[in-house]
Amino acid sequence: MSNSENISILYEDDNILAVNKPAGLMVHPDGRSEGPFLTDWILQKFPETKDVGEDIRDDKGNVIHRPGIVHRLDRDTSGVILIAKTKQGHECLKKQFQDRTIKKKYLAYVHGRVAENFGTIDLPIGRSKSDFRKWSAQRGARGELRPAETYWTKIAEKETVDDNGQIHFVTLVAAEPKTGRTHQIRVHFAAIQRPIVGDELYGPGKPALLGFARTALHAKSIEFDNCEGKRIHIEASEPEDFVAAKSA
């Protein structure tokens, strides 16, 4: 998997940074996983972010520092992520996430055919009753059910074969989460029986397809206002495995 050496800066001003995070790199420690982490790179390149951000606690109550972090991407998810360089930048971005004025678009390969050309998945998300690592938008989800909406558009369908020569259909979709729940896109597509290719947590037992060695999810673009009120649109180039999947 890629590591912190593969991080590229997509945008930078006095308060905010946007980078293209490679798949395989966790954003910050969780008290269980080994690094490196994106936060290691941030502190090395931008030591002034040391006191920017909000700390959290892990399962054992230990404090986890998250310098510059305002939102996150899963370890296996590649693509654009915003980083606050200053406290002003952190407050500016935090408010936009709370107000849901930041627009994010992801690319994902999902198992199976999708009949419609576009649609909305509007299913509340709670904790899975079967696995503490998972969230669920299906019957039986436990705990507080939080509203969640994902808009999606079909880009392409294709046939591919697994390692045993069996034919499968996959669909490339663009997904725009209106809300920002943990694992939202993964949970929502699993709930409509179209789990993301390579997602072993939400699509267990599904065959490996298109050469993906990770969840086939890429944060393609993000749109936000900088601290001066200028609307900024950032795009992250597709990683090698997405490029290769188009011809697989």
C-alpha positions in Angstrom: 0.0 0.0 0.0 1.0 3.6 -0.5 2.4 5.6 2.4 3.0 9.2 3.4 5.7 9.6 0.8 2.9 9.6 -1.8 1.0 12.6 -0.4 0.6 15.4 -2.8 -0.6 19.0 -2.0 -3.6 20.1 -4.1 -4.3 23.5 -2.6 -2.7 25.7 0.0 -3.3 29.1 1.5 -2.5 30.7 4.9 -5.1 28.8 6.7 -6.2 25.7 4.8 -4.5 22.8 3.0 -5.9 20.1 0.7 -3.9 17.0 -0.1 -4.5 13.8 -2.1 -4.3 11.0 0.5 -3.1 7.6 -0.7 -5.0 4.5 0.1 -3.6 2.6 3.0 -2.8 5.6 5.1 -4.8 6.3 8.3 -5.7 9.9 8.9 -4.9 9.8 12.7 -4.2 7.2 15.4 -7.1 5.3 16.9 -5.2 3.6 19.8 -5.2 0.2 18.1 -3.4 0.6 14.7 0.2 1.2 13.8 1.3 4.2 11.7 2.4 6.0 9.8 -0.5 8.4 9.9 -1.4 11.5 7.9 -1.0 13.5 11.1 2.7 12.4 11.2 3.2 14.0 7.8 1.2 17.1 8.8 3.4 17.7 11.9 6.5 17.2 9.9 5.6 19.5 7.1 3.5 22.0 9.1 4.7 22.0 12.7 2.6 25.1 13.4 -0.5 22.8 13.3 0.5 21.2 16.6 -2.2 22.9 18.6 -4.8 23.2 15.8 -7.8 20.8 16.0 -9.8 18.9 18.6 -8.4 15.9 20.6 -10.5 12.8 21.0 -10.1 9.7 23.3 -9.7 6.1 22.2 -11.5 3.1 23.6 -9.2 3.0 26.6 -9.6 6.7 27.4 -6.2 7.8 26.1 -6.1 11.2 24.4 -5.5 11.2 20.6 -4.2 14.4 19.1 -5.4 15.3 15.7 -3.4 18.3 14.5 -5.1 20.0 11.6 -7.8 17.4 11.2 -11.4 18.6 10.5 -12.8 15.5 8.7 -11.4 12.1 7.8 -11.3 9.4 5.1 -11.1 5.7 5.9 -7.7 4.1 5.6 -8.5 2.4 2.4 -10.1 5.4 0.8 -7.9 7.6 -1.4 -8.4 11.2 -2.4 -8.8 14.8 -1.4 -8.9 15.7 2.3 -8.9 19.2 3.9 -6.5 20.2 6.7 -6.6 23.3 8.8 -3.2 25.0 9.2 -4.5 27.5 11.8 -7.2 27.8 14.4 -8.9 30.2 12.1 -8.9 27.7 9.3 -10.2 25.0 11.7 -13.1 27.1 12.8 -13.9 28.2 9.2 -14.0 24.6 8.0 -15.7 23.2 11.0 -18.7 25.6 10.6 -19.0 24.6 6.9 -19.1 20.9 7.8 -21.7 21.6 10.5 -23.8 23.7 8.0 -23.3 21.1 5.3 -22.1 23.6 2.8 -19.0 21.6 1.8 -19.7 19.4 -1.2 -17.8 16.2 -1.6 -17.9 13.8 -4.6 -16.6 10.2 -4.5 -16.0 7.6 -7.2 -16.8 4.0 -6.3 -17.1 0.6 -8.1 -20.0 -1.4 -6.7 -21.0 -5.0 -7.3 -23.8 -5.6 -9.7 -25.9 -3.6 -12.1 -27.7 -0.4 -11.1 -30.9 0.0 -13.0 -31.4 3.7 -12.7 -29.1 6.5 -13.9 -29.2 8.4 -10.7 -30.9 8.3 -7.3 -30.8 9.1 -3.6 -30.2 6.7 -0.7 -32.1 8.1 2.2 -31.6 5.7 5.1 -30.8 6.5 8.7 -27.6 4.9 10.0 -27.0 3.3 13.4 -24.7 0.7 14.9 -24.6 -2.8 13.5 -26.1 -5.4 15.9 -23.6 -8.0 14.7 -20.2 -6.3 14.5 -18.9 -3.5 16.7 -16.7 -2.3 13.8 -19.7 -1.7 11.5 -22.5 0.7 11.0 -25.8 -0.2 9.5 -28.7 1.3 7.5 -30.7 -1.9 7.6 -33.4 -3.3 9.9 -32.1 -4.1 13.3 -29.5 -1.3 13.5 -29.1 -0.4 17.2 -28.5 2.8 19.1 -29.4 6.2 17.8 -30.4 6.2 14.2 -29.0 9.3 12.6 -30.4 10.7 9.3 -28.2 10.1 6.3 -28.5 10.9 2.6 -26.3 9.9 -0.4 -26.9 11.2 -3.9 -25.5 9.0 -6.7 -25.1 9.0 -10.4 -24.3 6.0 -12.6 -21.2 6.6 -14.8 -20.6 3.2 -16.4 -21.3 -0.5 -16.2 -18.9 -3.3 -17.2 -18.4 -7.0 -17.2 -15.4 -8.5 -15.5 -14.2 -11.9 -14.3 -13.0 -13.1 -11.0 -10.0 -15.4 -10.3 -12.1 -18.4 -11.1 -13.2 -17.1 -14.5 -16.7 -16.3 -13.4 -18.4 -13.3 -15.0 -19.6 -10.4 -12.8 -21.1 -7.0 -13.4 -19.8 -3.9 -11.7 -21.0 -0.3 -11.9 -18.9 2.8 -11.5 -20.9 5.5 -9.6 -20.3 9.0 -8.4 -21.6 9.5 -4.9 -22.2 12.7 -3.0 -22.9 12.4 0.7 -25.3 15.1 1.9 -24.5 14.1 5.5 -21.2 12.9 6.8 -21.8 9.8 8.8 -19.0 7.3 9.5 -18.7 4.8 6.6 -21.8 6.4 5.0 -21.2 5.6 1.3 -20.0 2.1 2.2 -23.0 1.5 4.5 -25.6 2.9 2.1 -24.5 0.9 -1.0 -24.3 -2.3 1.1 -27.9 -1.5 2.3 -29.2 -1.6 -1.3 -27.2 -4.9 -2.0 -24.6 -3.1 -4.0 -21.5 -3.2 -1.7 -18.3 -1.5 -2.9 -15.8 -3.7 -4.7 -13.0 -4.8 -2.3 -14.9 -3.8 0.9 -14.4 -6.8 3.1 -16.2 -5.3 6.0 -19.5 -4.4 4.3 -19.3 -6.9 1.4 -17.9 -10.1 3.0 -17.6 -13.1 0.8 -17.8 -11.0 -2.4 -15.1 -11.9 -5.0 -12.1 -9.7 -5.6 -12.6 -7.8 -8.9 -10.9 -5.4 -11.2 -7.6 -5.9 -9.4 -8.5 -3.9 -6.3 -6.6 -4.8 -3.2 -8.6 -2.3 -1.1 -12.1 -0.7 -1.0 -12.7 0.8 -4.4 -13.6 4.3 -3.1 -11.9 7.5 -4.1 -12.7 11.0 -2.8 -12.6 12.7 -6.2 -13.4 16.3 -5.4 -14.3 18.8 -2.6 -15.8 22.3 -2.8 -15.6 24.7 0.1 -15.2 28.4 1.0 -11.7 29.6 2.2 -11.5 31.9 5.2 -11.8 34.9 2.8 -15.1 33.6 1.5 -13.9 32.5 -1.9 -15.4 29.3 -3.2 -12.7 26.7 -3.9 -13.1 23.5 -6.0 -10.4 20.9 -5.7 -10.0 17.6 -7.6 -7.8 14.7 -6.8 -6.5 12.6 -9.7 -7.5 9.0 -9.8 -5.0 6.6 -8.3 -3.4 3.8 -10.4 -5.8 1.1 -9.4 -8.8 3.2 -10.5 -7.1 3.9 -13.8 -6.3 0.2 -14.3 -9.8 -0.8 -13.5 -11.2 1.0 -16.5 -9.3 -1.4 -18.8 -9.6 -4.5 -16.6 
